[in-house]
Each structure stands twice: as structure tokens, then as C-alpha cells.
Amino acid sequence: MKFPVKEIKDIDLVFGGGAMKKLMPPYSSIPEEFRDGSNKWLTFQRDWFFSGIKNLKLSPKEGIDSAKAFRHLRAIQSSFEPKHEHKEAAVAYLASLWFDDVSYDKGERS
């Protein structure tokens, strides 16, 4: 499945809102390995959500605008609209579609 990177307005980064339906694939269409599993993309999403990340380095796939794709992921990650399980799976899955690799230092949120 392909999913296009969308243009994200600043308001969507702050509030999320109704745009989430356009920014995330339906939960049922996300492969099982991203809904109930363990892989580097789920670890990335969880570290980002629970601890924060710094020194992020993403290796985009050919034809992907890294900044635009990360902005798309940020809008999903910061939204209060979707259920957490859907948000977690969507961020991990879309990251896997748009990037070949990721490296970062885990933050130290308490």
C-alpha cells in the first residue's frame, strides 16, 4: 500500500482536528506488524511519544521530501483525535513507507 505525504498546515500541527482522517490510513488497513508487534518503527514512535527524541536522522526513500514527511508524522503524533493505538500504528507504518532508516537519541522525559 502506498500513502501520499500530505501538506500540513501549522494549525494541524497544533490541534490536529478533522484532518486526521486524511492523514492516516484506516486502522484495519495497517499491517498487523504495526498494530501489534515490535519493530524499529514502533520503537521510534513509542520513544518519540513517551520520551521525546533528539538528534534525529531520517533516511528518506527516493522521491520523499523528508521535512514534509516528518511534518506529516508530527501532525499525527501530536493530535488528540485518533485513538492512541491507531496513532501509534499509523506513525510507525507511514514512517516505514517513507523512510529507509532512522537514528536518534532518546529524550529524557519524566
Buried (B, 14 or more C-beta within 10 A) or exposed (E): EEBEBBEBEEEBBEBBBEBBEEBBBEBEEBEEBBBEEEEEBBEBBBBBBEBEBEEEEBEBEEEBEBEBBBBBBBBBBBBEBBEEEBBBBBBBBBBBBBBEEBEBEBEEEE
